[in-house]
């Protein structure tokens, strides 16, 4: 399937609408000045905590008095993220019996995270029972404040990290699975468009905004494979002028349906209204702004989540639960205008029903769309053996959309499933398993449920795997990065795998040495171990062998998932003169954002990171796990349940280099020569001690 997604990358500047900050009359925090810088700093990837599914119905009619404070990045009338939460609080207050029972205070326009941290602390110090930090960027501050107020409940989102790994027990987390409603709106748009061109106005490619847009694109393509979806990210959540400009650009390019997210879309909706273009919204009901233009909305209903948090707090349970809004639990509500064609609405409603029933997996649809073009070209290279039906479970430390370690494995599974069919390859997964105890429980549950191959996709899971495997001798287990198949323990049903990441790292080092003009390159690593260490070792060797005068500054953040630390490291590298950057693990989304802002080329590893910043990601070492997976599948179906060590190398196609078309031909030629030298053995990678 040919992919028609076009990333316009209208990243004009980081800005936001200047608007007065303030609190309501009950607020304990001083109003902050209008922010001058828009900060998006997602925190450490969440620990492996289960997401609790609660009804969207409120249940606060018989509660004791409670004081609730909310700190929000925009206004309570933004027709988007902040208003959706505030409106839910007002509904709960009315049901509970009014302000005498439920006091609500808020501070809005908290784009400045330092000011937000002060507001959070002030509310806690003033005795509020529940303090809601309504933005991912507030996570670091929340985790610093919460320990000082053990009987105050804190909540934040979008996130599912409740701080268990940090020893906290008074934090709730929440997220919106916005890709679900995005998919439904995409199906509707695919049925409505006559020009076969649709425009999307996004803020920043992160959080629920990215989920919504990814789902929308997948839904539109599912409904109408000929449609072209033009996506532009303005770089701002609040700049209505940039959103208006992006909308005008889309319409000029032929778009006859528009959508977008965040409070910035007020500007885009204004343009749509002026030009008679239908608009589809998300987060809050935007139809009051332009009732003849807003034809569909995905509305966030936080009532059930907030109700459950309140009742838990009043029962003495101050945190520890993560929540998600979904179509199934009623936290996501689809609203369609009565003027829409009945067949288009029916198609959208059917998609919604299928998501609820589980017959449409939106995450798989998104990943399949992203891999479609690449997977088609790979099929010409791959030999697919005949296999029997197999059930595969995957336990991962991060998410299936992390643009790194976990996504690379999941995407490869999806390509195999697309080739063989869902009736042959069944895939189940558990993500965000940083907590090894929770991961062990998931591994054992999958084995108990009869899965044939269980992949524990992280070196940290080895101890648990070796304890569980003996109990299921005819179940195959796999883990990596490792070369230990448990032979010393007498195990025969464990596979081990590792990417020889120094190989791809070496090639990227050669390329970087040919590109740098300053003679300084920056590397943002997570932890000096595993394939991250191999990547660094190879990269340094490649640079050294190409140009020993080039200086490579290496920084390890100590975290696989903290995008804020990675962004800080990237800024430090650039300040030191680096004009080329690389790095690994899911944390690099933060570093890539910095590279994108400053126009610094980035070289990635593990998964294709170019969708995040197509003009900046100039090369990628892609992990292709298909052959590894097929070896395990065919072996276990032949009665050999483990005992093999499998590697991803350049020679076996487990690592593949992707180069941007914009790179200088000479630099690419040098990198490709290095590839060939590693494959034929004429280049030996010698890592220097560090």
C-alpha positions, -999 to +999 in steps of 0.1 A: +000+000+000+014+033-010+015+058+018+000+091+010+008+109+043+026+142+036+043+159+065+043+196+056+064+206+087+051+241+090+073+247+120+074+285+118+083+294+154+076+286+190+050+311+201+017+314+219-011+338+222-005+364+248-033+361+272-039+371+308-032+346+335-052+343+366-070+322+391-106+321+403-116+338+435-110+307+455-075+301+443-047+299+468-020+306+442-009+340+429-017+345+392+014+340+371+024+365+344+017+356+308+041+330+297+069+340+273+081+305+264+061+274+256+075+244+273+068+208+265+088+185+286+074+150+289+088+131+318+103+096+323+084+069+306+059+054+330+065+025+351+046-007+343+014+001+360-020-013+349-045+012+336-078+010+355-110+010+334-138+030+351-172+040+340-176+076+327-205+080+350-199+103+380-206+090+415-202+119+439-237+124+451-230+113+487-194+124+494-178+143+522-164+178+516-134+180+494-111+208+481-098+204+446-073+226+428-063+224+391-032+239+374-037+242+337-016+252+307-043+272+290-077+288+300-109+273+313-126+285+281-100+272+256-125+249+239-098+222+242-076+205+268-081+227+299-118+234+294-126+197+291-112+191+326-127+222+341-162+215+327-160+180+342-151+195+376-181+218+374-205+189+366-191+170+396-195+200+419-231+204+409-238+167+415-220+167+448-241+196+462-223+227+452-193+247+463-201+239+500-193+203+494-167+205+466-145+236+465-128+241+431-098+264+426-077+268+395-047+285+380-047+289+342-022+298+315+006+279+333+029+274+303+059+283+325+067+251+344+085+269+372+054+290+379+032+259+377+054+241+402+050+270+426+012+269+421+011+232+428+031+236+460+010+265+471-022+245+467-008+216+486+005+238+514-029+255+516-046+222+524-062+212+492-071+175+491-066+169+454-042+189+432-044+182+395-014+192+373-032+191+340-002+187+316+026+163+309+051+190+313+043+192+350+054+157+358+089+165+371+076+192+394+048+170+407+072+142+416+093+167+435+064+182+454+043+150+462+067+135+488+063+166+510+025+162+512+019+124+517-019+128+525-025+151+496-035+134+464-019+146+431-030+138+396-015+145+362-018+137+326-014+127+299+006+099+316+002+065+332+032+069+356+019+071+392+054+073+407+056+037+420+092+034+408+100+066+427+084+052+459+054+075+457+019+065+467-001+097+464-001+103+426-029+094+402-023+095+364-046+097+335-045+097+297-068+099+267-066+072+241-072+100+215-062+078+186-096+060+190-117+090+183-091+103+159-096+071+138-134+075+139-131+111+127-107+100+100-132+075+087-158+102+086-134+126+068-124+099+043-161+094+034-168+132+032-139+145+011-145+151-025-111+165-034-093+135-017-072+160+002-076+165+040-057+190+062-046+185+098-034+213+120-014+199+149+004+217+178+034+197+189+040+161+178+036+146+213+010+134+238-027+131+229-022+155+200+000+130+182-023+101+192-053+119+177-035+128+145-020+093+140-054+077+145-071+102+122-046+095+094-051+057+098-089+060+098-089+083+068-067+058+048-088+028+059-119+045+047-104+060+015-070+046+004-067+073-023-070+102+002-040+124+009-037+137+044-015+167+048-003+171+084+013+203+097+026+209+132+028+246+142+051+240+171+027+257+195-003+247+216-017+282+218-008+303+188-041+308+169-024+329+142+000+300+133-030+277+133-049+300+110-019+302+086-016+264+086-053+261+078-050+285+049-021+266+035-041+233+037-070+248+019-048+263-008-034+228-013-069+215-020-081+203+014-119+203+017-120+188+053-099+201+082-091+189+117-067+196+145-061+198+182-052+220+212-064+255+220-046+269+189-074+256+167-096+286+174-076+303+146-080+274+122-117+271+129-121+308+121-105+302+087-126+271+081-157+291+089-148+319+065-141+295+037-169+271+043-147+241+051-160+215+075-140+211+108-136+181+131-126+187+167-112+169+197-109+173+234-139+197+239-170+206+220-160+233+196-193+237+179-204+268+198-175+286+181-188+278+146-220+257+147-222+255+109-186+245+105-178+220+133-194+188+121-179+163+145-161+161+178-143+137+200-151+150+235-131+141+266-154+131+295-133+132+326-163+127+350-157+091+358-120+094+362-123+124+385-151+108+404-131+076+411-100+097+422-122+117+446-138+086+461-104+068+464-090+099+482-118+101+506-114+064+514-078+070+523-062+058+490-042+088+479-028+076+446-014+046+427-040+043+400-037+052+363-067+058+341-075+060+304-104+076+285-116+052+258-146+048+236-155+016+254-156+032+289-174+063+277-145+086+285-143+095+248-176+106+233-183+111+196-207+138+185-218+141+149-238+170+134-273+162+122-266+177+088-240+150+079-248+124+052-263+093+068-239+069+051-208+088+063-221+089+098-229+052+096-194+044+085-179+064+114-203+048+139-194+013+126-157+021+131-165+033+167-184+001+174-156-021+160-130-003+182-152-009+212-157-045+203-119-050+196-123-059+160-104-027+150-070-023+167-062+013+162-026+010+174-020-018+149-036+003+121-014+032+129+018+011+129+006-007+098+002+026+080+036+038+090+052+005+079+032+000+047+055+015+022+086+001+038+071-033+043+061-036+007+097-030-005+110-055+021+088-083+009+110-085-022+140-093+000+124-116+025+117-153+022+086-162+042+085-199+052+052-217+057+042-216+093+014-229+115-008-206+135+012-191+164+003-170+194+030-144+203+030-122+234+054-092+238+063-076+271+080-042+266+097-015+288+082+013+268+054+019+243+046+005+208+050+040+195+083+049+213+101+054+179+129+032+194+134-002+210+099-014+217+084+000+185+110-017+163+100-051+176+063-045+175+064-031+140+083-062+128+056-084+143+029-063+125+046-068+092+047-105+097+011-105+107+002-085+076+019-111+055+005-142+071-028-129+084-043-124+118-056-160+117-020-173+115-002-148+138-019-136+169-002-107+187-007-096+223+014-071+241+019-053+274+038-020+273+055+003+298+068-026+319+096-008+337+086-025+369+102-060+367+078-075+392+048-064+370+066-076+339+072-110+355+035-113+363+026-104+327+051-130+314+036-157+336+001-147+327+008-151+290+024-185+295-007-196+316-029-184+287-012-207+262+009-183+241+035-202+221+062-175+221+067-149+248+092-122+241+105-103+272+119-074+253+145-061+278+176-073+295+161-065+329+136-093+325+162-121+324+160-132+360+122-134+359+123-153+326+147-179+340+124-184+370+093-188+349+106-208+319+110-242+337+073-242+346+063-241+308+087-264+290+068-264+257+065-226+257+093-206+240+106-176+257+129-150+242+148-120+256+174-094+248+197-078+246+215-110+257+234-141+246+224-162+276+199-189+267+199-205+301+221-235+292+239-234+326+205-235+343+195-265+323+169-246+302+160-256+267+132-232+259+148-198+259+160-179+229+183-149+233+189-120+209+210-090+205+216-063+178+252-058+170+246-021+172+282-012+169+279-020+132+252+005+124+268+029+149+301+027+130+284+036+097+266+065+113+299+077+127+315+076+092+285+096+079+287+121+108+324+127+103+318+135+067+290+159+075+303+180+105+317+214+097+324+225+132+344+193+140+322+186+170+295+160+172+271+154+201+258+120+213+229+116+237+229+081+253+206+067+279+226+042+300+261+029+291+249-007+286+234-030+261+229-020+225+231+017+236+267+011+246+274-008+215+260+020+194+282+045+211+313+023+208+307+018+171+299+055+164+331+067+181+351+042+161+335+052+128+342+089+135+378+082+146+386+060+115+372+087+092+385+119+108+405+115+141+404+153+145+367+153+151+356+157+187+326+135+199+310+146+231+291+118+248+266+123+275+245+096+292+213+108+308+209+078+331+174+072+317+159+054+288+127+075+288+133+109+302+128+132+272+134+163+292+169+151+302+176+142+266+165+176+254+187+192+280+217+171+269+211+180+233+210+217+241+243+213+260+259+195+231+248+223+206+260+250+230+294+233+229+295+235+191+280+203+179+265+205+144+255+168+142+237+148+169+228+111+175+215+090+203+194+060+213+164+048+233+129+064+236+143+094+254+156+108+221+122+123+212+133+152+234+167+155+218+151+153+183+128+181+192+158+203+201+176+193+169+145+202+150+142+236+166+178+245+159+182+229+125+208+203+136+209+170+117+200+139+137+210+103+132+187+076+148+188+040+157+163+012+164+132+026+147+126+051+120+124+085+137+120+105+106+082+110+110+090+130+142+112+155+122+115+146+085+138+175+077+162+167+106+165+129+108+190+124+081+199+087+087+186+057+106+199+023+116+166+004+115+162-028+135+144-054+114+134-083+136+114-103+110+141-129+103+148-133+140+111-138+148+106-163+119+136-183+131+121-186+166+086-195+152+099-222+128+121-236+155+094-239+181+070-254+156+097-280+149+099-289+186+130-268+193+118-244+219+150-224+225+187-227+228+197-203+200+214-169+201+201-147+173+218-114+162+208-084+141+237-076+118+243-057+086+251-089+068+219-107+077+197-077+071+187-073+108+202-038+106+194-016+076+205+019+069+181+045+057+195+077+043+177+110+036+176+120-001+190+154+009+224+141+021+255+149+001+263+120-023+299+118-012+290+114+025+264+087+017+289+069-005+315+069+023+288+054+047+278+028+022+314+018+017+317+013+054+285-009+054+301-031+027+334-032+045+317-044+077+297-070+058+327-084+039+350-083+069+375-058+056+365-033+084+371-045+119+354-023+145+378-017+174+362+002+203+385+024+224+383+023+262+361+051+276 
